């Protein structure tokens, strides 16, 4: 379905307006000093920080290293005492407490005993968890920035964003400060930070992992779209984490079944079909997605066009705002911002923000303004596109299909730049609405030393297929790269991209 003349006109007008606004932003932004080199984290020197979570757990059970040593490197010394007192041996501990002694972090939107649970809202301030990590205000923006904790940086370039809303998780994992983490995802909040920070993340089949204990709570139809899932640096940790997080529900996913990748069907969709609201996909991402499965695994990758994807943002936005049971509309963003206190007036908050007096970020204030003009019911056309897309994808994927799809049109943007491309999360958000499981997988580094990646989309309850494919791609592309030691990796990727372009 090609773009209509009006859609092409709309796209050019929108991009022209955004270009002018962005030029003004560049002029007003604080100018950098003479040193224009990319600022990254220093290299990781302690080898324990490079060990996957499940291997760390095995080392702790075998007393090759103590939990104290692991946590002090990356918190509970009682773990080592528990291991000393266990008479059943390593197998008993592995079955009962598979991640015993391994440190992890969790997104601050989850309520965790003894930890704050403000979700970046000033009025709510107040394995072994190392702590909770920063998120965007009320978990509804691509940048993990709020007026309570400030702004989170990307470990590959401190001037760029780590994504949102699980951006703190993405940043600490990508920087080597934690080995496994927990995120939540209603529009890409696991997968976008995983992409921008060069790690793995998995949005499970809807309903498998409980969402209890999160703020803000989902309402309307949103509980069917929100997913809690694992984030980590090593693909091998995804499946055991999902098994633990899913509890009894994980049995629905047959995670113990072997996966033969050569028997799977692979499909590639290079872009969303050209939505006028969304940026074109960076060519480096298109190139990195091509040919590797065919070359290294010997499988056929069929390239497709799925025209309904062009309406991904409209579908996500309409369904997120649609009434749920008993025709109850979801809690408005303005209500959540007020947190049972004084009503938030967006125009007044924007005026206060311009002089530094607002307690809210400009992104959050802007979302309230957008919300004022939103429809409460999806149009019939958008419902038709959603149902058609759902049917086509479920038939395409079945029980043995894997779809390769971009994670985001851009590599990790610089701070505040998403204000000018607010709809680019559509590449991830659409799969929340469809309820399909998706694994975010890193694919090496770009010419600028930033993470590349893609989404692996599979049929409902077929999570094990994308998880197995992620393990294979980790071996092929090298998986997570230490941000402090990326020069060699970048050179290798440049060589591969040159080869791909000319072959």
Legacy VTK file of the C-alpha trace (Angstrom):
# vtk DataFile Version 3.0
C-alpha trace
ASCII
DATASET POLYDATA
POINTS 503 float
0.000 0.000 0.000
1.948 3.032 -1.310
1.739 6.426 0.333
-1.037 8.627 -1.003
-0.296 12.067 -2.401
-1.730 13.650 0.754
0.416 11.428 2.998
3.550 12.396 1.080
2.583 16.062 1.399
1.894 15.623 5.120
5.236 13.883 5.612
7.151 16.700 3.908
5.297 19.380 5.931
5.895 17.553 9.230
9.559 16.962 8.516
10.025 20.564 7.429
8.400 21.841 10.637
10.426 19.455 12.778
13.590 20.506 10.948
12.960 24.188 11.745
12.191 23.445 15.400
15.292 21.305 15.641
17.445 24.063 14.140
16.132 26.488 16.779
16.834 23.885 19.473
20.418 23.501 18.247
20.946 27.267 18.403
19.551 27.516 21.934
21.248 24.380 23.257
24.316 24.790 25.409
27.404 24.733 23.225
30.039 22.140 23.901
33.647 22.998 24.613
36.639 22.481 22.360
36.944 18.794 23.297
34.426 17.145 20.971
35.544 13.549 21.576
32.860 11.007 22.513
32.619 10.497 26.268
32.239 6.856 27.278
32.686 4.785 30.395
36.185 3.439 31.156
36.916 -0.195 30.187
35.846 -3.014 32.525
38.873 -4.549 34.228
37.429 -7.027 36.754
36.664 -10.355 35.004
33.717 -11.078 37.332
31.838 -8.248 35.647
31.951 -10.207 32.387
30.379 -13.420 33.665
26.736 -14.242 32.727
24.249 -14.513 35.598
23.629 -18.256 35.362
27.363 -18.979 35.340
27.813 -16.675 38.342
25.095 -18.606 40.169
26.869 -21.881 39.383
30.211 -20.490 40.575
28.583 -19.340 43.828
26.926 -22.730 44.402
30.246 -24.501 43.795
32.012 -22.085 46.169
34.380 -20.973 43.434
33.481 -17.405 44.420
31.395 -15.993 47.245
28.315 -13.846 46.907
30.135 -11.169 48.912
32.892 -11.044 46.316
30.376 -10.881 43.452
28.232 -8.152 44.966
31.191 -6.113 46.139
32.497 -6.334 42.604
29.334 -5.187 40.959
24.388 -8.023 48.660
23.708 -10.184 51.059
26.520 -12.181 52.776
23.903 -14.531 54.223
23.820 -16.264 50.821
27.261 -17.728 51.448
26.144 -18.989 54.872
23.082 -20.594 53.256
25.319 -22.442 50.799
27.518 -23.710 53.643
24.464 -25.065 55.468
22.779 -26.684 52.443
23.170 -30.469 52.692
21.396 -31.338 49.440
24.228 -30.084 47.248
24.381 -27.897 44.167
21.445 -29.490 42.320
19.035 -28.758 45.181
20.111 -25.123 45.294
19.844 -24.777 41.507
16.295 -26.126 41.519
15.088 -24.146 44.545
16.978 -20.851 44.070
18.430 -20.784 40.525
19.844 -17.242 40.814
21.004 -17.456 44.430
23.629 -14.834 45.238
23.521 -13.060 41.849
23.057 -9.275 42.027
20.351 -7.619 39.939
18.723 -4.245 39.468
15.097 -3.355 38.890
13.318 -0.459 37.260
12.191 2.105 39.842
8.577 1.732 38.686
8.425 -1.600 40.557
7.705 -1.581 44.287
10.689 -3.198 45.996
10.957 -3.468 49.770
13.119 -0.710 51.212
13.511 1.044 47.856
11.831 4.204 46.480
8.934 3.782 44.061
8.340 7.293 42.764
8.474 6.551 39.008
10.294 9.861 38.697
7.346 11.779 40.137
8.488 14.319 42.733
5.374 13.910 44.884
5.999 10.120 45.329
9.605 10.386 46.586
10.046 8.747 49.618
18.384 -12.906 43.398
19.994 -9.687 45.633
18.787 -6.243 44.642
21.575 -3.723 44.183
19.018 -0.947 43.827
16.371 0.565 41.612
17.157 2.428 38.406
15.910 5.620 36.814
12.969 5.875 34.420
11.088 8.553 32.538
8.391 10.470 34.414
5.477 8.050 34.867
7.153 5.635 32.422
5.775 7.262 29.294
8.704 8.722 27.374
11.774 7.616 25.427
14.221 9.481 27.672
14.835 8.443 31.284
14.684 11.947 32.677
12.691 13.395 35.556
12.924 16.275 38.029
13.537 13.923 40.977
16.652 11.992 39.923
17.712 13.926 36.837
18.855 12.524 33.498
20.389 9.127 32.706
23.193 8.785 30.154
24.054 6.160 27.573
27.309 4.328 28.475
28.439 4.290 24.824
28.177 8.071 24.564
27.280 10.090 27.662
25.714 12.774 25.453
23.088 10.326 24.204
19.980 8.833 25.760
19.666 5.288 27.144
16.017 5.116 26.086
12.915 4.849 28.215
11.182 4.090 30.252
13.499 1.304 31.501
16.474 3.468 30.535
18.189 3.256 33.906
18.174 -0.523 33.591
19.520 -0.368 30.066
22.275 2.036 31.098
23.509 0.152 34.166
23.458 -3.173 32.341
25.113 -1.793 29.215
27.778 -0.128 31.345
28.590 -3.349 33.214
27.182 -2.162 36.548
24.683 -5.025 36.837
24.404 -8.436 35.217
20.619 -8.943 35.057
17.645 -6.640 35.514
13.879 -6.318 35.399
12.002 -3.924 33.128
8.453 -3.286 31.994
7.182 -2.556 28.507
3.928 -1.060 27.235
5.322 0.575 24.098
8.947 -0.552 23.897
10.228 0.291 27.388
12.309 -2.896 27.588
13.311 -3.168 23.949
14.271 0.452 23.176
16.684 0.743 26.157
18.045 -2.713 25.343
18.682 -1.549 21.770
20.247 1.798 22.674
22.530 0.184 25.305
23.608 -2.879 23.354
22.043 -5.542 25.586
19.300 -8.171 25.400
15.696 -7.648 26.467
12.568 -9.738 26.146
8.917 -8.709 26.073
7.122 -11.967 26.866
3.820 -13.229 25.573
1.173 -11.064 27.235
-0.108 -12.398 30.546
2.782 -14.741 31.342
4.660 -12.524 33.831
2.701 -10.680 36.515
2.594 -6.869 36.379
1.546 -6.518 40.029
3.446 -3.908 42.051
4.064 -1.329 39.343
3.300 2.367 39.351
1.507 3.748 37.492
-1.021 0.892 37.347
-2.380 -0.003 33.922
-6.049 0.789 33.297
-8.620 0.593 30.506
-7.328 -1.982 28.017
-3.714 -1.311 28.986
-3.296 -4.375 31.282
-3.406 -6.509 28.144
-0.567 -4.524 26.569
1.803 -4.081 29.546
4.513 -6.732 29.966
7.218 -7.317 32.582
10.357 -9.015 31.330
14.080 -9.689 31.702
16.964 -7.480 30.587
20.576 -8.697 30.578
23.970 -8.554 28.898
24.124 -12.225 27.925
21.491 -14.032 25.842
21.847 -17.258 27.815
20.375 -15.521 30.889
17.079 -14.578 29.202
15.383 -17.985 29.266
16.156 -18.917 32.897
15.139 -15.414 34.001
11.853 -15.705 32.118
11.223 -19.104 33.700
11.720 -17.633 37.185
9.656 -14.509 36.475
6.796 -16.422 34.873
6.460 -18.953 37.693
3.729 -21.488 36.948
2.672 -19.477 33.874
6.052 -20.204 32.265
4.851 -23.781 31.631
2.659 -22.344 28.861
5.817 -21.419 26.928
7.454 -24.900 26.783
10.798 -23.292 27.580
12.491 -26.674 28.065
11.738 -27.796 24.494
14.711 -27.889 22.129
14.719 -25.438 19.216
16.229 -26.398 15.858
16.909 -23.073 14.152
17.302 -24.732 10.748
13.672 -25.815 10.892
12.368 -22.312 11.523
11.029 -19.921 8.889
12.614 -16.444 8.917
11.094 -13.248 7.557
12.537 -9.764 7.273
10.620 -6.477 7.144
13.097 -3.580 6.673
10.741 -0.723 7.659
7.140 0.126 8.526
6.099 1.020 4.994
6.680 4.756 5.243
4.491 6.318 7.911
4.614 10.123 7.522
4.865 10.398 11.329
7.981 8.250 11.698
11.608 8.771 10.653
13.204 6.639 7.906
15.252 3.704 9.228
19.014 4.313 9.513
20.759 2.475 6.670
23.256 0.882 9.060
20.359 -0.918 10.747
19.027 -2.135 7.409
22.440 -3.487 6.414
23.095 -5.144 9.772
19.775 -7.003 9.520
20.516 -8.463 6.076
21.993 -11.806 5.086
23.654 -12.988 8.310
21.139 -15.766 8.970
21.404 -16.911 5.367
25.206 -16.811 5.384
25.881 -18.328 8.814
22.908 -20.643 9.359
22.034 -21.618 5.823
18.379 -20.645 6.109
16.269 -18.662 3.681
15.192 -15.222 4.931
12.133 -14.006 3.049
11.805 -10.228 2.779
8.253 -8.938 3.156
6.190 -5.782 3.121
3.362 -5.531 5.663
1.301 -2.456 4.716
-0.697 -2.238 7.974
2.508 -1.469 9.887
2.293 2.032 8.420
-0.474 2.710 10.950
1.439 1.390 13.973
1.355 4.641 15.935
-2.330 5.256 15.279
-3.168 1.696 16.352
-1.074 1.918 19.529
-2.412 5.327 20.501
-6.054 4.394 19.880
-5.890 1.120 21.787
-3.979 2.611 24.724
-6.724 5.199 25.158
-9.642 2.841 24.574
-12.082 1.961 27.385
-11.735 -1.393 29.096
-14.267 -3.466 31.000
-17.528 -1.763 31.934
-16.547 0.943 29.396
-14.153 2.462 31.909
-11.627 4.793 30.283
-7.984 4.504 31.342
-6.677 6.877 33.992
-5.532 10.030 32.241
-1.891 11.075 32.255
-2.915 14.361 33.890
-4.514 12.450 36.788
-1.397 10.345 37.237
0.785 13.461 37.281
-1.374 15.029 39.997
-1.073 11.817 42.083
-4.274 12.558 44.054
-3.096 16.101 44.652
-3.609 19.433 42.923
-4.807 19.176 39.321
-2.130 19.646 36.672
-2.883 22.371 34.111
-0.526 21.728 31.167
-0.392 25.276 29.785
0.398 26.659 33.242
2.997 23.928 33.790
4.580 24.754 30.439
4.782 28.420 31.415
6.411 27.447 34.728
8.781 25.092 32.928
10.140 27.920 30.764
11.401 29.661 33.917
12.502 26.486 35.701
9.658 26.327 38.234
7.769 23.212 37.103
8.234 19.897 38.906
7.597 18.076 35.636
9.606 17.444 32.478
8.638 19.093 29.207
7.947 15.637 27.726
5.400 14.833 30.444
3.714 18.214 30.075
3.575 17.719 26.318
1.931 14.312 26.758
-0.863 15.906 28.782
-1.380 18.466 26.013
-1.561 15.708 23.385
-3.960 13.737 25.567
-6.431 16.626 25.531
-6.996 16.081 21.796
-7.071 12.287 21.815
-10.155 10.300 20.828
-11.553 7.964 23.488
-12.664 5.412 20.883
-10.608 4.029 17.972
-11.973 4.817 14.512
-13.402 1.960 12.502
-10.558 2.261 9.990
-7.878 1.885 12.685
-9.709 -1.087 14.231
-9.798 -2.731 10.793
-6.048 -2.153 10.330
-5.347 -3.612 13.775
-7.471 -6.724 13.230
-6.057 -7.265 9.750
-2.471 -6.905 11.006
-3.127 -9.257 13.932
-4.586 -11.919 11.639
-1.849 -11.632 9.009
1.024 -11.798 11.511
-0.408 -14.689 13.497
-0.925 -16.663 10.278
2.550 -15.739 9.024
4.412 -16.679 12.210
2.423 -19.715 13.332
4.497 -21.935 15.619
7.752 -21.822 13.646
8.161 -18.297 12.271
10.565 -15.526 13.300
10.174 -11.963 12.023
13.207 -9.645 11.894
12.109 -6.035 12.364
13.918 -2.784 13.242
13.862 -1.785 16.900
13.806 1.950 16.196
14.497 4.138 13.143
17.542 5.824 14.752
20.576 4.751 16.727
20.620 6.146 20.274
19.745 9.860 19.840
21.356 12.717 21.723
19.656 14.044 24.842
16.252 15.700 24.242
16.238 14.900 20.503
13.212 12.537 20.821
11.111 15.654 21.475
11.329 16.187 17.709
10.596 12.565 16.707
8.001 11.522 19.310
6.358 8.758 17.244
9.470 6.683 16.477
8.647 4.208 19.256
5.918 2.845 16.944
8.350 0.159 15.797
8.127 -1.459 19.225
4.715 -0.280 20.467
2.727 -2.138 17.836
3.724 -5.545 19.246
2.363 -4.648 22.685
-1.042 -4.162 21.105
-0.758 -7.457 19.203
0.386 -9.353 22.318
3.300 -11.009 20.485
6.540 -11.947 22.285
9.632 -10.065 21.098
13.335 -10.415 21.891
15.606 -7.413 21.387
19.037 -8.519 20.184
22.270 -6.478 19.744
24.029 -6.725 16.374
27.431 -5.175 17.036
28.323 -1.500 16.804
27.837 1.241 14.245
30.531 3.369 12.620
30.059 5.845 15.511
30.519 3.096 18.099
26.821 2.952 18.992
24.852 -0.302 19.383
23.001 -1.771 16.433
20.175 -4.239 16.924
16.850 -5.677 15.847
13.655 -7.204 17.160
12.894 -10.921 16.841
9.102 -11.296 16.748
7.424 -14.699 17.130
3.942 -16.123 17.581
2.106 -16.125 20.896
3.626 -18.507 23.454
6.546 -19.216 21.087
8.990 -17.165 23.169
11.591 -19.957 23.090
12.053 -19.432 19.316
13.187 -15.813 19.607
15.280 -16.603 22.700
17.111 -19.390 20.837
17.654 -17.136 17.826
19.086 -14.453 20.140
21.635 -16.963 21.495
22.709 -17.746 17.928
22.961 -14.073 16.944
25.020 -13.380 20.072
27.602 -15.899 18.846
27.514 -14.428 15.349
27.697 -10.722 16.215
29.527 -10.909 19.545
26.599 -9.775 21.709
27.188 -7.048 24.280
30.397 -5.007 23.914
32.181 -3.222 26.745
31.571 0.507 26.048
35.076 1.335 27.248
36.749 -1.044 24.776
34.926 -0.644 21.497
37.570 0.501 19.007
38.361 -3.009 17.746
34.701 -4.034 17.622
33.800 -0.947 15.620
36.565 -1.618 13.109
35.370 -5.208 12.671
31.799 -4.062 12.043
32.939 -1.452 9.507
34.719 -4.218 7.597
31.602 -6.406 7.637
29.337 -3.559 6.499
31.710 -2.816 3.618
31.591 -6.487 2.599
27.790 -6.606 2.821
27.400 -3.445 0.765
29.599 -4.694 -2.068
28.419 -8.324 -2.132
LINES 3 506
74 0 1 2 3 4 5 6 7 8 9 10 11 12 13 14 15 16 17 18 19 20 21 22 23 24 25 26 27 28 29 30 31 32 33 34 35 36 37 38 39 40 41 42 43 44 45 46 47 48 49 50 51 52 53 54 55 56 57 58 59 60 61 62 63 64 65 66 67 68 69 70 71 72 73
52 74 75 76 77 78 79 80 81 82 83 84 85 86 87 88 89 90 91 92 93 94 95 96 97 98 99 100 101 102 103 104 105 106 107 108 109 110 111 112 113 114 115 116 117 118 119 120 121 122 123 124 125
377 126 127 128 129 130 131 132 133 134 135 136 137 138 139 140 141 142 143 144 145 146 147 148 149 150 151 152 153 154 155 156 157 158 159 160 161 162 163 164 165 166 167 168 169 170 171 172 173 174 175 176 177 178 179 180 181 182 183 184 185 186 187 188 189 190 191 192 193 194 195 196 197 198 199 200 201 202 203 204 205 206 207 208 209 210 211 212 213 214 215 216 217 218 219 220 221 222 223 224 225 226 227 228 229 230 231 232 233 234 235 236 237 238 239 240 241 242 243 244 245 246 247 248 249 250 251 252 253 254 255 256 257 258 259 260 261 262 263 264 265 266 267 268 269 270 271 272 273 274 275 276 277 278 279 280 281 282 283 284 285 286 287 288 289 290 291 292 293 294 295 296 297 298 299 300 301 302 303 304 305 306 307 308 309 310 311 312 313 314 315 316 317 318 319 320 321 322 323 324 325 326 327 328 329 330 331 332 333 334 335 336 337 338 339 340 341 342 343 344 345 346 347 348 349 350 351 352 353 354 355 356 357 358 359 360 361 362 363 364 365 366 367 368 369 370 371 372 373 374 375 376 377 378 379 380 381 382 383 384 385 386 387 388 389 390 391 392 393 394 395 396 397 398 399 400 401 402 403 404 405 406 407 408 409 410 411 412 413 414 415 416 417 418 419 420 421 422 423 424 425 426 427 428 429 430 431 432 433 434 435 436 437 438 439 440 441 442 443 444 445 446 447 448 449 450 451 452 453 454 455 456 457 458 459 460 461 462 463 464 465 466 467 468 469 470 471 472 473 474 475 476 477 478 479 480 481 482 483 484 485 486 487 488 489 490 491 492 493 494 495 496 497 498 499 500 501 502
